[in-house]
């Protein structure tokens, strides 16, 4: 901040000792220290306020960007929805006019060929399982109830 060296501070202290006197010098130094501390706290508070405002501005910019991207996503979804809706309406109109067979008619006219013998998967062999006897206990509980 200020470019004051040690020799300059020593000269200021000697002048203060001569002008103020040895009795009042400690009290003046203590008051000057308190004032300097207040000044440093004030500067620190101002710096933190400025940093907080800068972060708030950045957050506002980020919020605006997110809102803009959300609006663009919403408009694209709405546009896709309306295009799909118009396509479906056109297909329904064509179907009602008899130009396109109904989906039930299409399914009945499709021929499905079974897969060739090479591609058919063999069923896994049966794995023997251990009986725990839970069925017998449940049956006995039903008979007694």
ABEGO torsion letter per residue (X at the ends): XBBBBAAAAAAAAAAAAAAAEAAAAAAAAAAAAAAAAAAAAAAAAAAAAAAAAAAAAAAAAAAAAAAAAAAAAAAAAAAAAAAAAAAAAAAAAAAAAGABBBAAAAAAABBBBBBBAAABBBBBBBBBBBBAGAAAAAAAAAAAX
